[in-house]
Amino acid sequence: MYTALRLQRKLKRRLRSGEAEIVVVTPEPYMTYQPFLPEAAAGSISPRHVVVPLRRVLPHCTIVIGEARSIDHTKRTATVTTLASGEDGTGALEIEYDEIVLAPGSVSRTLPVPGLAEHGVGFKTIEEAIGLRNHVIEQMDIASATRDPGVRDAALTFVFVGGGYAGVEALAELEDMARYTSRYYHNIKAEDLRWILVEATGRILPEVGESLGRYAVRELRGRNIDVRLDTRLDSCEDRIAVLSDGSRFPTRTLVWTAGVKPAPLLAATGLPLDDRGRLVCTARLTVEGTEHAWSAGDAAAVPDLTAAETGRTTAPNAQHAVRQAKVLADNIVAALDGAPLTGYRHSYAGSVASLGLHKGVAHIRGRRLKGRPAWLIHRVYHLSRVPTFNRKARVLAEWTLAGLFKREIVSLGSLEHPRAEFERAAGRRPRPDGDDCQ
């Protein structure tokens, strides 16, 4: 989105004259600002304000809602399936291009853990974040109504696997939300809820540094969150989380945030990949040894020109991706005009992480902050980075209102099965897979 946003501004005259065309192929008609997913899950931000509608911010681009299945760069064509491909019988689209930007990002990296595919949930999309919020409140409803102690304990046990940004922030925000929500249940206390964070290494939040990582562990444990370091998830069959230290936890909630991997599309491009499956790129954001192909973000292995040692690549995070996109767009324009290309160079500015309402850690240009100051910096930084003034204003307004009024504690899990009530009224039993909109 950032590359297309800059290109439509740089190529304004050519777009108007028809000399140039920008085609954006994307599975969803919006861009998700992922750092706000934990707050959306906790109800601090409305879900629609975490996403940016592409048709609004990219009015001079052609938006194709679909998935690129393969790329034939020798012919310069992309095979794309759209929502209409299965409806009109015409099959996939063949889109020709002169320059291609591959930025499909990453997907959850799963491991062959028994039961994970059946019972686990990720935390990379707005749908997963809102679904998880509804699920947590629904489990509290189940625990409040059941007369079976085993069902109650499993419903109130929440296991998160992965101690990076996604896992720690999601757990911290949801624990905050659930602790607040528990005051409205007559038979559930905050101490009845059990939150478990499982991390395979000896530290969490490695991006903020070792000392702040240790502080984060102390902060979480001070809230009765069970942080298990140097521990792996061995199995979650039959809704029982079995850990490598021998612990067993019956649970109805298992959130998997243990890393990401490049999008599968890259393997179908025929372009050079590194040992992690990312596109091998130059510092100018071109694909190594390939003309007219570009990449940035999680999908690209870009040399880090600011690193002391050779061979190091930039970290796969939003801080680099957003800045790479701007350089990439400028380089495409330069290539079209026959001008020299610019190498991407950006020193690491720091990291911020939220640990729930009014709690956080931040490592900014050598300075370490924690508690409320770090939380404020976390909010200010991400407010400055979320795209468009429209979204900035809406998010700020919601934060302001949240400070004046109480949290929302409602679950809208029925939104996931919108036709269920009508099907019951019509005498038809709703499908158990919830696929009732097809």
ABEGO torsion letter per residue (X at the ends): XAAAAAAAAAAAAAAAAGABBBBBBBABABBBBAAAAAAAAAGABBAAAABBBAAAABAABBBBBBBBABBBAAAGBBBBBBAAAAAAGAEBBBBBBABBBBBAEBBBBBBBBBGAAAABBBBABAAAAAAAAAAAAAAAAAAAABABAAAAAAAABBBBBEABAAAAAAAAAAAAAAAAAAAABAABBAAABBBBBBBABABBGAAAEAAAAAAAAAAAAAAGBBBBBGBBBABABGGBBBBAAGBBBBBABBBBABEBBBBAAAAAAGBBBBAAGBBBBBAAGBBBGBBGBBBBEAABBBBBAABABBGBBBBBBAAAAAAAAAAAAAAAAAAAAGBBBBBBBBBBAEBBBBAEBGBBBBBBGGBBBBEAAAAAAAAAAAAAABBEAAAAAAAAAAAAAAAABBBBABBAAAAABAAAAAAAAAGBBBBAAGBAAX
